[in-house]
Amino acid sequence: MTPSPEPTVYLVDDDAAVRDALAFLLGTVGLQVRVFPDGSALQGGLDGGNVGCLLLDIRMPHVSGLQLQEQLRTQGVDLPIIIMTGHGNVDLCRRAFQQGAVDFLEKPIDETALLEAVQRAIRQHLWQRERAESSAEARSRLARLTEREREVLAGVMDGQTSKQSAKVLGISARTVETHRASLFEKLEVHSLAELMRVYLNVVEGQGGSDP
């Protein structure tokens, strides 16, 4: 399945009237919506390559919204999840957030709250995807470096001068400068600020937190 170029909202609810009403509401603000009556139908129609979010009802036959949320997380689906329920309580809310939900809405759904939650979730997903792409590009560039160039880069990140790096590495300052020039070229950067940005993109991609 080819990913959609537009953000997609995947709406899962066993109540057809709710699906129709919410899909219509989301469509009025230009959002692309795909509706499903249960988790099995979603699994058959979900494209993890799309940018967007998931709207999951908690109480559904066979597989609950919380169970579906856990399945999707195990499968590596990164779409932000908004949980909906007509039977909200503190325990359900806590479990949803522990499993990574970005919002928890009680029925009857407030239209403004829903639209705001969906738009926040889509913005978050776009940011996550952009960061992941930036990190992947940075890792690709760093892979071009030789072992010595990586050592020189580590010195740059530690704030070492060429002379200090030369002393640590047991080479001449001129050789350090040569390696610095080479790593700048391979990383396609023209300033220390750009160099640090490439390096931090990799660090954040391996364990950074959302803003």
Phi, psi and omega in degrees: 000131181279128180302144178283140178286344180259147175304139182239132175259120177263115185251120182239114180204135182281353178266111183299323181295320179293316179303312183297317183294314182289323178296320178296315180300311181295326178293334181292341178255016174085012181275142175276127185236136173238129186250147182217143181278342181199177183294324180297317179295321179298314182302328180280343184239008183273131174247104182295349179280344181287151169269141179160218179201171179242136173248112184242128172281145182284309187269102177223153180293152176072293181235121180286167178299322179291322177294319178296320178301315180295319178299315182295320179296318179298325180282354178084015177290124185259007179295129177301143183244130174250125181266137176240144177203148173262002183227054186289144171209170185298321182295315179297318180298315181297315180298320180298315181289325177298329180270007172102009178299146179264344177200163183219113185244136178263143176275150356295137186290129173285124187300315181296316180298320180296311182297320179294318180296316180295316181294323176296316182296319180293319177299318179298318182293319177300316180296318179297317180294318180297319180295319180296318179295319179295320180293319180296319179295318179296319178297322179297319179292317181296332180294343180283343187283147173282169179300318180294320178296326177294322178294320178294319178299318178301321178294319177300316181294333178275359178083018181284145171281170178299320180295321180293318178296321180299319180293317181295319185271348180073034178229174182280157178297326179295322178294321176300316180298322178296317179293322178298316180297321181293317182289329174298319181292314182293326180274357177058047178236159183234002181209164178297323180298316178295320179300315180294324180295318178298314181297315182291331176299323178289314181300314181293323180295337181267355180172016179286164180253159179290153180286000000 
